[in-house]
Amino acid sequence: MRTVFAWSAGIGALILAVGASAMTQQDVRTASSAPAAAVPSSLPEGEGRALTQQICGQCHSVGVFASQRHTQDEWNEVIGRMMAKGMTAADDDLYDVSDYLAAHLGKDDAKSTGG
């Protein structure tokens, strides 16, 4: 099920302002300071994996976010923040990335993060 939201710059800025606390500096430090064996180097298999790697990989490695778990709304906030930082992608692609992240890196997802 797709969450309905707009990716426009105005909405992205609003998401950035409202959801700035969804991913704290501690989240970033934890992901980047974890031992190399603990930080996944790839994403779980599934529809949208390659697109997610391509879009998110514009600025950082998969390891930056592959161990994080968020709800779909929280992933949408993360996407909004990344857009505010200059990430570019077509709206349909962003929906697919959001769906992939929620399905495979959701808060309640106990699946392996790939290898």
N, C-alpha and C positions, 0 to 999 in steps of 0.2 A: 504494500500500500504506500503510495507516494504522499509525502507531506507537501501541502501546497504552501509555497512561499516564493517571494520574488528575489531575484539576484541583482536587482539594480543597485547602482552605487549608493543611492539614498537608503535603501533597505539594508544594504551591507553595512553602512555606517551605523545605522540604528542597531543592527545585530551586534556590531562591534561594541557599541556603548552599553547595551543591555547585557550582553553575555560575556563581557570581558573577564569575569571571574570563572567561567567554565573550565578553562585550562589555565591553571596558575603557573607561576614561575617554578614552583616546586615540581609540577608535572613535567616541565621541560628539563629541569635538572635531573629528576629521577630517570627519565628516558635516556638522557645523554650521559649520565654518570654511571649507569648500570654496567656491570661487567659485560664484555662483548658476547659471551655465551648466553646472557639473559635477554639481550636485545635482539628480537627477530630480524633476520636479514631479508626476509621476503614476506609477502602477504599470503593469506590462505587462498587456495584455489576457489574460483567462483566467477560468475558473470560480473564483469566490471573491474576485475583485478588489473588487467593491462591498462585500462583507461585511468584507473586510480593511480597506478605507478607513473604513468605518463604525466598526468596533470599535477599530482602532488610532488613528483620528482623534478618539476621545474625549478624548485628552490632548495629542496632538501632530500635526504635519503629516506627510504621506507622506515629505517630504524627509529627515526624521530617520532613516529606515531604508531607503529605497528603493535606496540605493547599497550597502547592506551585503549580504554573501553569507555564509550559514551553512548547515550541514547541518540536516536536520530535527531532530535531537536538540538542536542549538544553538538553533534557532528555538523549540523547546519550552521551553528554559531561559529564553529571552528572554520568552516568553509567561508563564512562571511568575513571573518578576521583575515583569512589568507587573501581574499579578494581585496580587502582594504590595503593589504601590503603589496598588491600588484599581480596576484595570480590571475591568469586569464583562461577562460574556457567558455564554450557554448553552454547556454542554459540547460539544454537536454543532457549534455555531458555531466554537468554539475548534479543534476537529479540522479543520474546513474551512479556517480561517485558517492553521493549521500546514501543511496540505497545500498550500495556495496558495503560501505563502512558500517552502517547500522546492522546489516545482516551478518557480517563477519567479524566486526570489532565492536559489537554492541556490549553494553554493560552486563547483560545476562548471558553472553556468549562464552561457553566454556570450551569451544573448539580450539584446536591447535592453531598457531599462527603461521603454520607453513614451515618451509625449510629450504 
